[in-house]
Amino acid sequence: MNAVEHQHAVLSETMTEVTVRFTGDQLPIHQIASGAECSLTPEAVTPRSGEDTGTQVRVEGADVQTVAEIAEGVAAVSDASPVTDEQENPLVELRYTNKPLTDYLADRGIRVLDSTADPQSATFTLSVPDTVDLRGFFGELAERYGDPELVAKSRQTDAVPGPGSREGYRSRLTPRQCEVLRTAQERGFFESPRAVSGETVADELGVSPQTFYRHIRTAERKLFETVFESGGE
């Protein structure tokens, strides 16, 4: 894809949202989650000099040091180090020796809306522009990372909103993240002092407190990305 085609892909108004699941062991993040018997959620890509790409990953269900040690045993990982040592959902930074899946997707104008890995699989929700041939795209994924399972597929026909708009932010959230934020807002979780605890909201949603806080942190990260990408100060 040349530069003109790539730019058109990024600005395409019609997108297809797909959720794909990988159950093989080709993806490093799935190898780590399986080895540590935990859930991993990528939080942010950290720029690095040279060819290494760094990704900060949220850990749920395992000690962060254990995850780092297991990650360093994965061939595609050049380095793994804890970023935070908080008891709940700590962060670990992974540096890859080769271009990770997220970079491969970005090169094609495909946005990652949500991603997570657990011992059973790695799941990605993607926004794919119409300029990308889905059949060919899935063929490339299968060749590189193992045959993916198509979990969900839907069309997005609205115009792509500006990066700094409210719609631009909402377009980055999954339906589940929107539900978590809306419920937390309605129950007074964001008030000061808080009207309810995160544990109370999590119980109402039928998820663990760790999962609730993971959704909140991911939504906050996406909000900050929207603000700074739009040139806000």
C-alpha positions as CSV (number, residue, x, y, z in Angstrom):
1,M,0.0,0.0,0.0
2,N,1.5,3.3,-1.0
3,A,1.4,6.6,0.9
4,V,-1.7,7.9,-0.9
5,E,-3.6,4.7,-0.4
6,H,-2.6,4.6,3.3
7,Q,-3.8,8.2,3.8
8,H,-7.1,7.4,2.2
9,A,-7.5,4.3,4.4
10,V,-7.0,6.4,7.5
11,L,-9.6,8.9,6.4
12,S,-12.1,6.5,5.0
13,E,-15.6,7.2,6.1
14,T,-16.9,3.6,5.9
15,M,-15.3,1.1,8.2
16,T,-15.9,-2.5,9.2
17,E,-15.5,-3.4,12.9
18,V,-14.3,-6.9,13.4
19,T,-13.4,-8.9,16.5
20,V,-10.9,-11.7,16.0
21,R,-9.7,-14.3,18.3
22,F,-6.3,-16.2,18.1
23,T,-6.0,-19.5,20.0
24,G,-2.5,-20.5,18.6
25,D,0.8,-19.7,20.2
26,Q,2.2,-17.4,17.5
27,L,1.3,-14.1,19.3
28,P,3.8,-13.2,22.1
29,I,1.2,-11.7,24.3
30,H,-0.8,-14.9,24.3
31,Q,2.3,-17.0,25.0
32,I,3.0,-14.8,28.1
33,A,-0.7,-14.8,29.3
34,S,-0.7,-18.6,28.9
35,G,2.6,-19.1,30.7
36,A,1.7,-16.8,33.6
37,E,-2.0,-17.9,33.7
38,C,-3.3,-14.4,33.7
39,S,-5.0,-11.7,31.6
40,L,-3.0,-9.1,29.8
41,T,-4.4,-5.8,28.3
42,P,-2.1,-3.6,26.2
43,E,-2.3,0.0,27.5
44,A,0.1,2.1,25.4
45,V,2.9,1.8,22.9
46,T,6.2,3.4,24.1
47,P,8.5,4.8,21.4
48,R,12.0,3.4,21.4
49,S,15.2,4.1,19.6
50,G,16.4,1.5,17.1
51,E,14.1,-1.3,16.0
52,D,12.6,-2.4,19.3
53,T,9.0,-1.5,20.0
54,G,7.8,-1.1,23.6
55,T,4.3,-1.8,24.8
56,Q,2.9,-1.3,28.3
57,V,0.6,-4.1,29.4
58,R,-1.8,-4.2,32.3
59,V,-1.6,-7.5,34.3
60,E,-4.6,-9.1,36.0
61,G,-4.3,-12.3,38.0
62,A,-0.6,-12.7,38.4
63,D,2.5,-11.1,40.0
64,V,4.1,-8.6,37.7
65,Q,7.6,-9.9,38.3
66,T,6.4,-13.4,37.4
67,V,4.9,-12.1,34.1
68,A,8.2,-10.2,33.3
69,E,10.3,-13.4,33.9
70,I,8.0,-15.5,31.7
71,A,8.0,-12.8,29.0
72,E,11.8,-12.7,28.9
73,G,11.6,-16.4,27.9
74,V,9.6,-15.6,24.8
75,A,11.7,-15.5,21.7
76,A,10.0,-12.3,20.3
77,V,10.5,-10.4,23.5
78,S,13.8,-8.6,23.9
79,D,13.2,-7.2,27.4
80,A,10.4,-7.1,30.0
81,S,10.4,-4.9,33.1
82,P,7.7,-3.9,35.7
83,V,6.5,-0.3,35.3
84,T,4.4,-0.4,38.5
85,D,4.3,-2.8,41.4
86,E,0.8,-1.9,42.6
87,Q,-1.1,-4.9,44.0
88,E,-4.0,-4.7,41.6
89,N,-3.5,-4.6,37.9
90,P,0.2,-3.6,37.7
91,L,1.9,-2.6,34.5
92,V,4.8,-4.4,32.7
93,E,6.6,-3.0,29.7
94,L,7.4,-5.5,26.9
95,R,10.0,-4.7,24.2
96,Y,9.8,-6.8,21.0
97,T,12.6,-7.8,18.7
98,N,10.3,-7.7,15.6
99,K,7.4,-5.5,14.6
100,P,4.4,-6.5,16.8
101,L,0.8,-7.1,15.5
102,T,-0.3,-3.6,16.5
103,D,2.4,-2.0,14.2
104,Y,1.5,-4.4,11.4
105,L,-2.2,-3.2,11.7
106,A,-1.3,0.5,11.9
107,D,0.8,0.3,8.7
108,R,-2.5,-0.7,6.9
109,G,-4.6,2.0,8.5
110,I,-6.4,-0.4,10.8
111,R,-7.1,0.8,14.3
112,V,-7.1,-1.4,17.4
113,L,-10.2,-0.5,19.4
114,D,-9.7,-3.1,22.2
115,S,-7.4,-6.0,22.9
116,T,-6.8,-8.6,25.6
117,A,-5.1,-11.9,26.1
118,D,-5.7,-14.7,28.6
119,P,-4.5,-18.3,28.8
120,Q,-7.0,-19.5,26.2
121,S,-6.7,-16.9,23.5
122,A,-5.9,-13.3,22.4
123,T,-8.8,-11.2,21.2
124,F,-8.7,-8.0,19.2
125,T,-11.5,-5.6,18.1
126,L,-10.4,-3.7,15.0
127,S,-11.7,-0.9,12.8
128,V,-10.8,-1.8,9.2
129,P,-11.2,0.8,6.4
130,D,-13.0,-0.3,3.2
131,T,-9.8,0.2,1.3
132,V,-8.4,-3.0,3.0
133,D,-9.5,-6.2,1.4
134,L,-10.9,-8.3,4.3
135,R,-10.3,-11.7,2.7
136,G,-6.7,-10.8,1.9
137,F,-6.2,-9.3,5.3
138,F,-7.4,-12.5,7.1
139,G,-5.1,-14.5,4.9
140,E,-2.2,-12.4,5.9
141,L,-3.1,-12.7,9.6
142,A,-3.4,-16.5,9.3
143,E,0.0,-16.7,7.6
144,R,1.7,-14.5,10.3
145,Y,-0.1,-15.3,13.5
146,G,-2.2,-18.5,13.0
147,D,-5.7,-18.8,11.7
148,P,-8.0,-16.3,13.5
149,E,-11.6,-16.9,14.5
150,L,-14.0,-14.2,13.4
151,V,-16.1,-13.5,16.6
152,A,-18.1,-10.5,15.4
153,K,-18.4,-8.2,12.3
154,S,-20.4,-5.0,11.8
155,R,-20.4,-2.0,9.5
156,Q,-19.7,1.5,10.5
157,T,-21.2,3.9,7.9
158,D,-21.0,7.2,9.7
159,A,-18.4,9.7,8.7
160,V,-15.2,9.4,10.8
161,P,-15.3,12.2,13.4
162,G,-12.5,14.6,14.2
163,P,-9.9,13.2,16.6
164,G,-10.7,15.7,19.3
165,S,-14.5,15.6,19.1
166,R,-16.8,13.8,21.5
167,E,-17.7,11.4,18.7
168,G,-14.0,10.8,18.0
169,Y,-13.5,9.7,21.6
170,R,-16.6,7.5,21.7
171,S,-15.6,5.8,18.4
172,R,-12.5,4.5,20.3
173,L,-14.5,2.8,23.0
174,T,-16.0,-0.7,22.7
175,P,-19.7,-1.1,23.6
176,R,-18.7,-2.7,26.9
177,Q,-16.4,0.2,27.8
178,C,-19.2,2.6,27.1
179,E,-21.5,0.6,29.3
180,V,-19.0,0.6,32.2
181,L,-18.4,4.4,31.9
182,R,-22.1,5.2,31.6
183,T,-23.0,3.1,34.7
184,A,-20.1,4.5,36.7
185,Q,-21.1,8.1,35.8
186,E,-24.8,7.5,36.6
187,R,-24.0,5.9,40.0
188,G,-21.7,8.8,41.0
189,F,-18.4,7.0,40.8
190,F,-16.6,10.1,39.3
191,E,-18.0,12.5,41.9
192,S,-15.8,13.9,44.7
193,P,-16.2,12.4,47.2
194,R,-17.4,9.3,45.4
195,A,-21.0,8.4,45.8
196,V,-20.2,4.7,45.3
197,S,-17.1,2.5,45.2
198,G,-15.7,0.8,42.2
199,E,-16.5,-2.5,43.8
200,T,-20.2,-1.6,44.0
201,V,-20.4,-0.6,40.4
202,A,-18.5,-3.7,39.4
203,D,-21.0,-5.9,41.3
204,E,-23.9,-4.2,39.5
205,L,-22.2,-4.8,36.1
206,G,-21.5,-8.5,37.1
207,V,-17.7,-8.2,36.7
208,S,-14.8,-8.3,39.1
209,P,-13.4,-5.1,40.6
210,Q,-10.2,-5.7,38.7
211,T,-12.1,-5.9,35.4
212,F,-14.0,-2.7,36.2
213,Y,-10.9,-0.7,37.0
214,R,-9.2,-2.1,33.8
215,H,-12.1,-0.7,31.7
216,I,-11.9,2.7,33.5
217,R,-8.1,2.9,33.0
218,T,-8.4,2.0,29.3
219,A,-11.1,4.5,28.8
220,E,-9.1,7.2,30.5
221,R,-6.1,6.4,28.4
222,K,-8.1,6.6,25.2
223,L,-9.5,10.0,26.4
224,F,-6.0,11.4,26.9
225,E,-4.9,10.0,23.5
226,T,-7.8,11.8,21.9
227,V,-7.0,15.1,23.6
228,F,-3.3,15.1,22.7
229,E,-3.7,13.8,19.2
230,S,-6.1,16.7,18.5
231,G,-3.4,19.2,19.7
232,G,-5.1,20.0,22.9
233,E,-3.2,21.6,25.8
